[in-house]
Amino acid sequence: MNVTDIVTITPGVARGRVVIPPSKSVAHRALICAALASRGCVSRLGGMPYNQDIDATMDCLRALGVRMTDEREASGETRCVTVFGCGGQWTKNDEPLSCRESGSTLRFLLPLCLLSDAPRTLKGSERLLARPLDDYRSLFEGREWTSVEGGLRIGGGSVLRGQTFSLSGKSSSQFITGLLFVLPLLGEDSVIELPCAPESKSYIDMTIAVQARFGVVATWQDDTHLIVKGRQSYRAADMTADGDASGAAFFYALDTLKSGGDPLEIVCVGSDDVRQGDAVCPLLLAQIAAASPDRLPVISLADCPDLGPILFTAAAALHGAIFTHTDRLRLKESDRISAMVQELEKFGARFEVIDGIDGGRVTVLPPEGGLHTPTSVLRGHNDHRVVMSLAVLSACMSDPTPIRIDDAHAVTKSFPDFFDRLRKLGVVCE
């Protein structure tokens, strides 16, 4: 179907089998590692998803001078990308790096710019550029860092050298991953030092696992120190991206919340060496489903913040839950706490939000008598995970009244055919 600004969901019972598309988190990392491989190294990356975030990373790498070709695979839903490594020897032109709305692309690409002494300009949406980048500013010491229309301008200057990099306790795993990509190529050894064990550690471990496939090693010395030897070289690798545990979460929730019918068959292929933190979703949904009003589960989102919107939704539809380590949700594509509070309250859900305590605490409770159909259009807040969460809940309502959600186009960031897959399960989406 063509994704328009407004989608109308008619509640019904979903049935059948759904195959989850590849992980964009794995795909970002594989593309960058393949690009950093030494000259002459050719990597073939299968199962690369079609979505705006991956397109952004590919476009940026091409702008840096990386040669890539891609070919649609037999399924028609993924592509095989052939990447010709250049060892981080970027072109000297200042073609802008268009990160679109992809936080991963921006934070991963910024340290890559420091492998060259040439100036670079990174472009992105207003919301993307408003997200915190303070931890990276110290890396650009001696190089001009200025805001330009629609982007950031990094002036020319010295290249990055190996050292001890001390990051703040609130550092995103994306900052750490960005550093991990470039440190093996430096002439000196490096240490990434954190004041406390990081949140979203599974994403850092994912980076280390993907790097290992390309012959590069980074190791945890302990919970707060990463050791990266310099003078390493990325080598060519052929690999296929794992199924996306983050995307699968919406269908596990659909299966949990729907009334009647056989369980959905959800196919999400993964590998043993690449751990996705969001793979914990079925376990967390089971905890929410088993809750009672006087025994609410306490669920930390420290290692799986992207599950926040769909888990809030499940808690509102079932028996409630208490979520901790939620503050980071305010810094995503939207302020996901405010967005989900606004939209789930239209169904009658109740919230208590306390910032700061336990890294942020959100209590979600259903109304007495259960959720009701909203009387107004739901807002998607230009956030793919908000839109998909609201679509799942709308499909599972007992009242057959159609429900409208705006900003439906936001799903193209990560899951362009999400509504098509819902339709194949029997959910009416228009």
Buried (B, 14 or more C-beta within 10 A) or exposed (E): EEBEEBBBBBBBBBBEEBBBBBBBBBBBBBBBBBBBBBEEBEBBBBBBBBBBBBBBBBBBBBBBBBEBEBEEBEEEBBBBBBBBBBBBBBBEEBBBBBBBBBBBBBBBBBBBBBBBEBBBBBBBBEBBBEBEBEBBEEBBEEBEBEEEEBBBBBBEBEBBEBEEBEBEEBBBBBBBBBBBBBBBBBEEBBBBEBEEEBBBBBBBBBBBBBBBBBBBEBEBEEEBEBBBBBEBBBBBBEBBBBBBBBBBBBBBBBBBBBEEBEEBEBEBEBBEEBBBBBBBBBEBBEBBBEBEEEEBBEBBBBBBBBBBBBBBBBBBBBBBBBBBBBBBBBBBBBBBBEBBBBBBBBBBBBBEBEEEEBBBBBBBBBEEEEBBBBEEEBBBBBBBBBBBBBBBBBBBBEEEEBBBBBBBBBBBBBBBBBBBBBBBBEBBBE
